């Protein structure tokens, strides 16, 4: 059968072999910002597994932009060089390597999630690096017990904009072919967008135009530094249930498109450290992960695609091949990003192609696996006969 999920998509000078994307997944396994063997082993699995666009995790543009001391960075040429084997292997498998660049802002200097994701005390060096003072738009901590961020001055904001642009140059040198700016989940850019965390009274605060200024300046600088023939994505929290609305996201997406963004990655929540979930049928908030319906953020991608006239990527509990196919075929989004389901099954894309009947006799599997997988299928068919 003809599958929209497994049809190619050309963005500027890059053609994705299919519409399945590995969502950026923080691994908290770098060494002072530098990739380790873990990054290669982790990302190579998804390239072997048939994913069209393989995003590396949120990668900090400066040391204080890391979420944890073990987060990946690309603020030095050496860190970029350490990622070249990763991008080379992804490309060799026919997939496209992508990188998400980020600054954690007031959610930085914390422990990994398996250690509680809590703010580090200033004398805690147990994670391989010294904790650091965090920054944000205003002196408003994330929550009780978190550091109060240093409010960035206009000169400091300009320095961070420059850091994003310099990171874009290094990302290209490292071999990445798609770049995404992380403007969601309560990190630095989102914290400027939200009236909850941005109480500034200068040109970077106040009304919607002021609160969007930092995001748009970062985008302009990155687009200028990133090659014209390579696509640029922007991840946003379409809603955060704390003052940033879907209508705001429509306005921002239109502005991003004018500045050369090709795709909006539609997530939600994070400004208070907790995700923004939809309500249950009885109107009460749905808070646990198990209460989130399948594809719960797809309507955001669909609305921005329609009202902002920009391509979108849907993410959030997309777990089934036919569900993903319906999202793309129905014009609700242009790409589907999958995270936890791909961690559970790195070969999800190959299995999805088989389930949709669009594989060529298991021909999409890597040749190192294909001969054995084909033989397995023959033996199983014989056993059922």
C-alpha positions as CSV (number, residue, x, y, z in Angstrom):
1,X,0.0,0.0,0.0
2,X,1.0,3.6,-0.4
3,X,1.8,5.2,3.0
4,X,2.0,8.9,3.8
5,X,4.0,8.1,6.9
6,X,6.7,6.4,4.8
7,X,6.7,9.0,2.0
8,X,9.7,11.3,1.7
9,X,9.6,15.0,2.7
10,X,11.9,17.6,1.2
11,X,12.7,20.6,3.3
12,X,14.9,23.1,1.6
13,X,17.9,21.1,0.4
14,X,17.3,18.1,2.7
15,X,15.0,15.1,1.9
16,X,13.8,13.0,4.8
17,X,13.2,9.4,3.7
18,X,10.1,9.2,5.8
19,X,8.0,11.2,8.4
20,X,9.1,9.4,11.5
21,X,11.3,11.5,13.8
22,X,13.2,10.6,17.0
23,X,12.2,13.4,19.4
24,X,15.2,14.9,21.2
25,X,15.8,12.8,24.3
26,X,18.0,14.0,27.1
27,X,20.4,11.2,28.2
28,X,22.3,13.0,31.0
29,X,25.4,11.1,30.0
30,X,27.9,13.6,28.6
31,X,31.3,14.4,30.1
32,X,31.4,18.2,30.9
33,X,29.2,18.8,27.8
34,X,31.2,16.4,25.5
35,X,29.5,13.4,23.9
36,X,30.6,10.0,25.1
37,X,30.2,6.5,23.7
38,X,26.6,6.6,25.1
39,X,25.5,9.2,22.5
40,X,26.9,7.1,19.6
41,X,25.3,3.9,20.9
42,X,22.0,5.6,21.7
43,X,21.5,7.5,18.4
44,X,22.9,4.9,16.1
45,X,20.2,2.5,17.2
46,X,17.4,4.7,15.7
47,X,19.3,5.2,12.4
48,X,19.5,1.4,12.1
49,X,15.9,1.2,13.1
50,X,14.6,3.1,10.1
51,X,13.8,6.5,11.7
52,X,13.9,9.2,9.0
53,X,15.2,12.1,11.1
54,X,17.3,11.4,14.2
55,X,17.5,14.3,16.6
56,X,20.3,14.4,19.2
57,X,19.2,15.6,22.6
58,X,18.8,19.2,23.9
59,X,22.4,20.5,23.5
60,X,23.4,23.5,25.5
61,X,24.8,26.7,23.9
62,X,26.9,27.6,27.0
63,X,27.9,25.8,30.2
64,X,25.2,27.4,32.4
65,X,22.6,26.4,29.7
66,X,22.7,22.7,30.7
67,X,19.8,21.2,32.6
68,X,22.3,19.0,34.6
69,X,26.1,18.8,34.8
70,X,25.8,15.6,32.6
71,X,23.9,17.3,29.7
72,X,25.3,17.6,26.2
73,X,26.9,20.8,25.0
74,X,28.3,22.3,21.8
75,X,29.9,25.5,23.0
76,X,33.4,24.4,21.9
77,X,34.9,23.1,18.7
78,X,36.0,20.0,20.6
79,X,32.4,19.2,21.5
80,X,31.4,19.5,17.9
81,X,34.2,17.2,16.8
82,X,33.0,14.6,19.3
83,X,29.6,14.4,17.5
84,X,31.0,13.9,14.0
85,X,31.1,10.1,14.3
86,X,27.5,10.2,15.4
87,X,26.3,12.3,12.4
88,X,28.5,10.2,10.0
89,X,26.9,7.0,11.1
90,X,23.3,8.3,11.0
91,X,23.9,9.6,7.5
92,X,25.5,6.3,6.4
93,X,22.2,4.5,7.3
94,X,20.2,6.8,5.0
95,X,18.7,8.8,7.9
96,X,19.2,12.6,8.5
97,X,21.0,13.8,11.7
98,X,19.3,16.7,13.6
99,X,20.4,18.7,16.6
100,X,18.3,20.6,19.1
101,X,20.1,23.6,20.6
102,X,19.0,24.9,24.0
103,X,19.5,26.9,27.1
104,X,17.8,25.6,30.3
105,X,17.6,29.0,32.0
106,X,16.0,28.9,35.4
107,X,15.5,25.0,35.1
108,X,19.3,24.5,35.0
109,X,21.8,23.1,37.5
110,X,19.7,20.2,38.6
111,X,20.2,16.4,39.1
112,X,19.2,13.9,36.5
113,X,15.6,12.7,36.7
114,X,16.5,9.3,38.1
115,X,18.0,11.2,41.0
116,X,14.9,13.3,41.5
117,X,15.6,16.2,39.0
118,X,16.1,18.5,42.0
119,X,18.1,21.7,42.1
120,X,21.7,21.1,43.1
121,X,23.2,22.7,46.2
122,X,26.2,24.8,45.4
123,X,28.6,22.3,47.1
124,X,27.3,19.2,45.3
125,X,29.9,18.0,42.8
126,X,28.6,14.4,42.6
127,X,27.6,14.7,39.0
128,X,31.0,15.5,37.6
129,X,30.9,19.3,37.5
130,X,30.3,22.2,39.9
131,X,26.8,23.5,40.1
132,X,26.3,27.1,38.8
133,X,24.2,30.2,39.2
134,X,21.2,30.1,36.9
135,X,19.7,32.9,34.7
136,X,16.3,34.0,33.5
137,X,14.2,36.9,32.4
138,X,13.2,37.9,36.0
139,X,14.0,37.0,39.6
140,X,11.3,34.3,39.8
141,X,12.3,30.8,40.8
142,X,10.8,27.8,39.2
143,X,9.4,26.5,42.5
144,X,10.1,26.4,46.2
145,X,13.7,25.2,46.8
146,X,15.0,26.3,43.4
147,X,17.5,29.0,42.9
148,X,16.3,32.5,42.2
149,X,17.6,33.2,38.7
150,X,19.9,36.2,37.9
151,X,17.8,38.5,35.7
152,X,19.7,38.9,32.4
153,X,20.7,42.4,31.4
154,X,20.3,43.4,27.7
155,X,24.0,42.9,27.1
156,X,23.9,39.5,28.6
157,X,20.9,38.7,26.4
158,X,22.9,39.7,23.3
159,X,25.7,37.4,24.4
160,X,23.3,34.4,24.6
161,X,21.9,35.2,21.2
162,X,25.4,35.2,19.9
163,X,26.0,31.8,21.6
164,X,23.0,30.3,19.8
165,X,24.4,31.6,16.5
166,X,27.9,30.2,17.2
167,X,26.3,26.9,18.1
168,X,24.5,26.8,14.8
169,X,27.9,27.1,13.0
170,X,29.4,24.3,15.1
171,X,26.3,22.1,14.4
172,X,26.9,22.4,10.7
173,X,30.6,21.6,11.1
174,X,29.6,18.5,13.1
175,X,27.6,17.2,10.2
176,X,24.0,17.9,11.4
177,X,21.6,18.6,8.6
178,X,18.5,19.8,10.5
179,X,18.6,22.2,13.5
180,X,16.0,22.9,16.1
181,X,15.8,25.8,18.5
182,X,14.3,24.7,21.9
183,X,11.7,27.3,22.9
184,X,9.5,25.1,25.0
185,X,9.2,23.4,28.4
186,X,10.0,26.3,30.7
187,X,13.6,26.7,29.5
188,X,15.1,30.0,28.8
189,X,13.3,31.0,25.6
190,X,9.9,29.8,26.9
191,X,10.5,31.7,30.2
192,X,10.8,34.9,28.2
193,X,7.6,34.1,26.4
194,X,5.5,33.4,29.5
195,X,4.0,36.2,31.5
196,X,4.3,33.9,34.6
197,X,8.1,34.0,34.5
198,X,8.7,37.2,32.6
199,X,7.9,40.3,34.7
200,X,10.3,42.6,32.8
201,X,9.4,46.2,32.0
202,X,12.0,46.7,29.3
203,X,11.9,45.8,25.6
204,X,12.1,42.1,26.4
205,X,9.0,42.0,28.6
206,X,5.5,43.4,28.9
207,X,3.2,42.8,26.0
208,X,3.3,39.8,23.6
209,X,5.7,41.5,21.2
210,X,8.1,42.3,24.0
211,X,8.0,38.8,25.4
212,X,8.6,37.3,21.9
213,X,11.5,39.5,21.2
214,X,14.2,37.2,22.6
215,X,12.8,34.2,20.8
216,X,12.8,36.1,17.5
217,X,16.2,37.5,18.0
218,X,17.6,34.0,18.6
219,X,15.8,32.7,15.5
220,X,17.1,35.5,13.3
221,X,20.7,35.0,14.5
222,X,20.5,31.2,14.1
223,X,18.9,31.4,10.6
224,X,21.7,33.8,9.5
225,X,24.4,31.4,10.8
226,X,22.7,28.2,9.7
227,X,23.2,27.4,5.9
228,X,20.3,28.6,3.8
229,X,19.9,25.1,2.2
230,X,19.4,23.4,5.6
231,X,16.0,23.4,7.4
232,X,15.4,25.1,10.8
233,X,12.8,23.9,13.3
234,X,11.5,25.6,16.5
235,X,10.0,23.7,19.4
236,X,7.4,25.5,21.4
237,X,5.0,24.8,24.2
238,X,1.8,25.5,22.3
239,X,0.1,26.1,25.6
240,X,1.4,26.1,29.1
241,X,-1.8,26.7,31.2
242,X,-0.1,29.6,32.9
243,X,-0.6,32.5,30.6
244,X,0.8,31.3,27.2
245,X,-2.1,30.3,24.9
246,X,-2.6,28.6,21.6
247,X,-3.5,32.0,20.2
248,X,-0.1,33.3,21.3
249,X,1.5,30.3,19.6
250,X,-0.3,31.1,16.3
251,X,1.1,34.7,16.4
252,X,4.6,33.4,17.3
253,X,4.5,30.8,14.6
254,X,3.7,33.3,11.9
255,X,6.6,35.5,13.0
256,X,8.9,32.5,13.1
257,X,7.9,31.6,9.5
258,X,8.8,35.1,8.4
259,X,12.2,34.6,9.8
260,X,13.0,31.4,8.0
261,X,11.7,28.7,10.4
262,X,10.5,25.7,8.3
263,X,8.8,23.5,10.9
264,X,7.2,24.1,14.4
265,X,7.6,21.2,16.8
266,X,4.4,21.3,18.9
267,X,4.8,20.3,22.5
268,X,3.2,21.8,25.7
269,X,3.7,22.7,29.3
270,X,6.8,22.9,31.4
271,X,6.7,26.5,32.6
272,X,6.1,25.4,36.2
273,X,8.0,22.2,36.0
274,X,4.8,20.1,35.4
275,X,3.4,19.3,32.0
276,X,0.2,21.0,30.8
277,X,-2.3,18.1,30.4
278,X,-5.8,18.3,29.1
279,X,-8.8,17.9,31.5
280,X,-10.6,14.7,32.1
281,X,-14.1,14.4,30.8
282,X,-15.4,15.5,34.2
283,X,-13.4,18.7,34.0
284,X,-10.7,17.9,36.6
285,X,-7.1,18.1,35.6
286,X,-5.4,15.0,34.3
287,X,-2.0,14.9,35.9
288,X,-0.4,11.5,35.7
289,X,1.2,10.4,32.5
290,X,-1.2,7.4,32.2
291,X,-4.1,9.8,32.0
292,X,-2.8,11.6,28.9
293,X,-4.8,10.3,25.8
294,X,-3.0,9.1,22.8
295,X,-1.9,11.9,20.6
296,X,-3.0,14.5,23.2
297,X,-0.9,17.2,21.6
298,X,-1.7,16.5,18.0
299,X,-4.5,19.2,18.0
300,X,-1.9,21.8,18.6
301,X,0.1,20.8,15.6
302,X,-3.1,20.7,13.5
303,X,-4.2,24.2,14.5
304,X,-0.8,25.8,14.0
305,X,-0.5,24.1,10.6
306,X,-3.8,25.6,9.6
307,X,-3.9,29.0,11.2
308,X,-0.2,29.9,11.0
309,X,0.3,28.3,7.6
310,X,3.5,26.6,8.7
311,X,4.6,22.9,8.6
312,X,4.3,21.2,12.0
313,X,5.6,18.2,13.9
314,X,3.3,16.4,16.3
315,X,4.6,14.8,19.5
316,X,3.1,13.2,22.5
317,X,1.9,9.6,23.0
318,X,2.1,8.6,19.3
319,X,2.6,4.9,19.8
320,X,0.9,3.0,16.9
321,X,1.7,2.8,13.2
322,X,-1.9,3.4,12.1
323,X,-2.3,6.2,14.5
324,X,0.9,7.9,13.1
325,X,-0.3,7.2,9.5
326,X,-3.7,8.8,10.2
327,X,-2.0,11.9,11.6
328,X,0.1,12.4,8.5
329,X,-2.5,11.3,5.9
330,X,-5.2,13.4,7.6
331,X,-3.1,16.5,7.2
332,X,-2.9,17.1,10.9
333,X,0.9,17.4,10.9
334,X,3.8,16.9,8.5
335,X,6.0,14.9,10.8
336,X,5.5,12.7,13.9
337,X,8.1,12.8,16.6
338,X,8.3,9.7,18.9
339,X,10.2,9.5,22.1
340,X,9.5,6.9,24.8
341,X,8.0,4.4,22.3
342,X,11.3,4.5,20.4
343,X,13.3,4.0,23.5
344,X,11.2,1.0,24.2
345,X,11.5,-0.3,20.6
346,X,14.3,1.4,18.6
347,X,13.0,-0.6,15.5
348,X,9.5,0.9,15.8
349,X,9.8,2.5,12.3
350,X,10.7,-0.8,10.6
351,X,7.9,-2.6,12.4
352,X,5.5,0.2,11.5
353,X,6.3,-0.1,7.8
354,X,5.7,-3.8,8.0
355,X,2.4,-3.3,9.8
356,X,1.2,-0.8,7.2
357,X,2.2,-3.2,4.4
358,X,4.6,-0.8,2.7
359,X,7.8,-2.6,3.4
360,X,9.6,-4.4,0.5
361,X,9.8,-7.9,1.8
362,X,11.7,-6.7,4.9
363,X,14.1,-5.0,2.5
364,X,14.3,-1.8,4.6
365,X,16.2,-3.6,7.4
366,X,20.0,-3.1,7.5
367,X,21.7,-5.8,5.4
368,X,23.6,-7.0,8.5
369,X,20.2,-7.9,10.0
370,X,18.0,-8.5,7.0
371,X,19.2,-12.0,6.0
372,X,18.5,-13.2,9.5
373,X,15.2,-11.4,9.9
374,X,14.0,-12.8,6.5
375,X,15.0,-16.3,7.6
376,X,13.1,-15.8,10.9
377,X,10.0,-14.7,9.0
378,X,10.2,-17.8,6.8
379,X,10.7,-20.1,9.7
380,X,7.7,-18.6,11.6
381,X,5.5,-18.9,8.4
382,X,6.5,-22.5,8.1
383,X,5.7,-23.2,11.7
384,X,2.2,-21.8,11.3
385,X,1.6,-23.7,8.1
